[in-house]
Amino acid sequence: MRNSVLRKISLLLCVMLILSVAGCSSNAPASASKSLYQAGTYTAIGNGRNGPIVVQVKFSNDAITDVRVVSHNETYHVGDIPIKTYPDLIVKNQSLAVDVVSGATISSTALLSAIRQCVKDAGGDPSKLNAPIPADVKAATDTTADVVVVGGGAAGMTAASTAASAGKKVILVEKLAFLGGTSAYSIESFGASETKVHKTLGVTATADDMYANYIKSYPKGIPQAFNVLAHKSGEAANWLWSIGAPLTVTNSTFSVTASREAGKMGQIITSALMDEVKKRGVDCRVNTRATELVMEGGAVAGVKVKGPAGEYTIRAKSVILATGGFAANNEMVAKYKPELKGYKNSCSVGATGDGQLMAEAVGAQLRDMDNIRVNFTYYTDGLRVYYMGSLPNTGAIFVNKDGKRFINDQAGYGAGMAVVAQGGTGWMIFDQSLIDSIQDVREYYNLGIFVSAPTIEELADKIGVDKKNLAATVERYVGFVKKGVDEDFKRTMLNMTFDEPPYYACKMTCHVQGTFGGIATDTNAQVLKKDGTVISGLYAAGECASVGTYGANPMLTNVVFGRIAGQNAAAYVK
């Protein structure tokens, strides 16, 4: 159904665009048979990550003269990288042999697919447009810096800009083609108290209250880490606001976020951080992977990297590891949680544990490595992954393959492993009321990914679950709604009365969302050896580090301890 919807959208866009350029390719000269192309402008559509990528390509008889992306919905600073870079490269080199952008594979291939179609429509042969495109890079040479930051997500960019603001020469290396990391995909609120927003609204909860809440919610965490996190949270949120991240909305006593109109929180924060590292003069080197820490006399002395021009060494007095988690490295995930072998992930493709492995190789302690977060609220078509948290958070219930509830439907990643134990999949069940009232759910509906039926029993038949079980499950749940108490799993939101047909189901699949164990650090972000002493000059922050917050609000942890790492790494440089 989803593909049908996309085909209809694509057809409509194609018709509109082709009409707008009607006749441009119908007046080819008589000698066109001797030319490479039939001159004119051609339109095609690629199936991007977030929808159609509409492309127009203009040809003379002998060359591609212009490539223009008319419209797209790809992620800012991620999927739009090939959209920004490919057109000029293709026209300049008359070649489609551009490198697929690591981390934006779907967007890259969709754009190229549309351009190839335009070449075919113009009478050309895309297979012949394969001349190598020369890389515009200088020869690799060793260099120096005061501080090297490895990893360009929120923690890395925060650390880099903080160290640079202290007057230090900072080089940041990122193995992907763009900055942002998993942080760019974050949709959680930014945990914080005593911010400008809270004070303006008269919220009286304090950092001490926030600390107490963390202690209660994460009993396996380290109190000293929660103390720092809570008491630095307001300062961190205000700082982000000051550099251009409008965290102007509070949706709870202990959090702030951006308004829906401003955009998704992760993209807003990482975009502001990109501007800040640029403003502070940080030397950002993308497509550059750190491979090994350089050690001298027991202290860090730099890092070896591999970039477009080859391998070289960056010597530095301090190094900050901010490489993210290892959720995208299933071999590593399965090592610490064997039951997750073979599971897909929903994080940045760059989260492969590079920092943890490099630190371990020089004697660093790794801890809490089995603290791996699994979320069951994802839909996938095998290529794209959609986070569907709005379904349970606005009323849908979750059932297993037998048509029975078995968890608190709103528990998110807190219930992920329970879903894994039952096969890793299940179904969200709901009625028309969610589509009518919730914008996010309408957007999901428009993707064509829901199964629908006029009755619960017919819905059960369509999705292959026991109809008696599903009917009984819904009936029992409606009883809980009427009572106002979920007697089975203590769910708090009880609003789905199942009295507005048709009924819908959406298949959910567990994905590894993040890992929150890693390089052991103290609250100064210093990396610890197995005996508890520090490795001089080496710091770590963000998802690659285990400071003791045990996965509590990752974005807040990234920024608070990213700032601490940057401050202390800069101070270490004499």
LINGI-V476957 format. One record per backbone hydrogen bond with DSSP energy under -1.0 kcal/mol. CO is the residue of the C=O (numbers start at 1). NH is the residue of the N-H. If there is no record, write none. Layout:
co & nh
CO & NH
CO & NH
This chain:
co & nh
1 & 5
2 & 6
3 & 7
4 & 8
5 & 9
6 & 10
7 & 11
8 & 12
9 & 13
10 & 14
11 & 15
12 & 16
13 & 17
14 & 18
15 & 19
16 & 20
19 & 22
21 & 24
29 & 32
31 & 34
32 & 35
40 & 59
42 & 57
44 & 55
46 & 48
46 & 53
51 & 48
53 & 46
54 & 70
54 & 71
55 & 44
56 & 68
57 & 42
58 & 65
58 & 66
59 & 40
61 & 36
61 & 37
63 & 60
66 & 58
68 & 56
71 & 54
75 & 78
75 & 80
78 & 81
80 & 84
81 & 85
82 & 86
85 & 89
86 & 90
87 & 91
88 & 92
89 & 93
90 & 94
96 & 98
101 & 104
104 & 108
105 & 109
106 & 110
107 & 111
108 & 112
109 & 113
110 & 114
111 & 115
112 & 116
113 & 117
114 & 118
115 & 119
116 & 120
117 & 121
118 & 122
119 & 124
120 & 123
122 & 38
125 & 128
126 & 129
128 & 130
129 & 96
135 & 137
143 & 315
146 & 318
147 & 171
148 & 320
149 & 173
150 & 322
152 & 180
153 & 157
154 & 158
155 & 159
156 & 160
157 & 161
158 & 162
159 & 163
160 & 164
161 & 165
163 & 168
164 & 167
169 & 146
169 & 147
170 & 283
171 & 149
172 & 285
173 & 151
174 & 288
176 & 287
181 & 184
182 & 185
183 & 186
186 & 266
190 & 256
195 & 199
196 & 200
197 & 201
198 & 203
206 & 210
207 & 211
208 & 212
209 & 213
210 & 214
211 & 215
212 & 216
213 & 217
214 & 218
218 & 221
222 & 226
223 & 227
224 & 228
225 & 229
226 & 230
227 & 231
228 & 232
232 & 236
233 & 237
234 & 238
235 & 239
236 & 240
237 & 241
238 & 242
239 & 243
240 & 245
241 & 244
245 & 247
246 & 248
249 & 257
252 & 255
254 & 192
256 & 190
257 & 249
259 & 263
264 & 268
265 & 269
266 & 270
267 & 271
268 & 272
269 & 273
270 & 274
271 & 275
272 & 276
273 & 277
274 & 278
275 & 279
276 & 280
277 & 282
278 & 281
282 & 284
283 & 172
285 & 174
289 & 306
292 & 304
294 & 301
296 & 299
299 & 296
301 & 316
302 & 294
303 & 314
304 & 291
304 & 292
305 & 312
306 & 289
307 & 310
310 & 307
312 & 305
313 & 143
314 & 303
315 & 145
318 & 148
319 & 539
320 & 150
321 & 541
325 & 353
326 & 329
329 & 333
330 & 334
331 & 335
332 & 336
333 & 337
337 & 340
338 & 341
340 & 343
344 & 512
348 & 351
350 & 352
351 & 328
353 & 357
354 & 358
355 & 359
356 & 360
357 & 361
359 & 362
359 & 364
360 & 363
365 & 520
367 & 518
368 & 371
370 & 372
371 & 516
373 & 513
373 & 514
375 & 511
377 & 388
378 & 509
379 & 386
384 & 381
386 & 379
388 & 391
389 & 393
391 & 394
391 & 396
397 & 429
399 & 427
400 & 403
404 & 400
408 & 411
411 & 414
412 & 415
415 & 419
416 & 420
417 & 421
419 & 422
419 & 424
420 & 423
424 & 510
426 & 508
427 & 399
428 & 506
429 & 397
430 & 504
431 & 434
432 & 436
433 & 437
434 & 438
438 & 442
439 & 443
440 & 444
441 & 445
442 & 446
444 & 447
445 & 448
451 & 505
453 & 503
455 & 459
456 & 460
457 & 461
458 & 462
459 & 463
460 & 464
460 & 465
466 & 470
467 & 471
468 & 472
469 & 473
470 & 474
471 & 475
472 & 476
473 & 477
474 & 478
475 & 479
476 & 480
477 & 481
478 & 482
479 & 483
480 & 484
480 & 485
485 & 487
486 & 490
500 & 432
503 & 453
504 & 430
505 & 451
506 & 428
508 & 426
511 & 375
512 & 346
514 & 373
518 & 367
519 & 546
520 & 528
522 & 525
525 & 540
526 & 522
527 & 535
528 & 365
529 & 532
533 & 529
535 & 538
536 & 300
537 & 319
538 & 527
539 & 321
542 & 545
544 & 519
546 & 521
548 & 222
549 & 552
553 & 557
554 & 558
555 & 559
556 & 560
557 & 561
558 & 562
559 & 563
560 & 564
561 & 565
562 & 566
563 & 567
564 & 568
565 & 569
566 & 570
567 & 571
568 & 572
